Amino acid sequence: MSWTIQEGIGLARILEPVMITNGYHVALGGSVLHSGVSDKDCDFVIYKRTKAKKHVKPSEIVTSLTEIGFVVPLELGKSDDSGGDNRQIFKLEYHERRVDLIFVID
């Protein structure tokens, strides 16, 4: 199943209140943004809010997304942890379609 830009924007609007509560913002990226459609996944870049007093660990946020319909991998620690380039990538499912959350970290 493909993702359209309208669906990506809709999901960003669902994610944004969750991210704000945890000290982050969400931005749509990848093919959905650049081409308007993706047959693979929908990418979101999650970045820190400068005015936030605290930033919850990305793994804790990802685990909490089950409350709004996301399916989280059984072994959350096995998600792509991109090492030294200051980001963590979590591959999830939402309504049986893949979603990648790319957290920009310090």
PyMOL commands that set and color helices and strands:
alter all, ss='L'
color gray80, all
select helices_A, chain A and resi 5-21+30-35+58-68+76-78+83-85
alter helices_A, ss='H'
color red, helices_A
select strands_A, chain A and resi 3-4+24-29+37-38+42-48+70-71+87-94+97-104
alter strands_A, ss='S'
color yellow, strands_A
deselect
rebuild
show_as cartoon
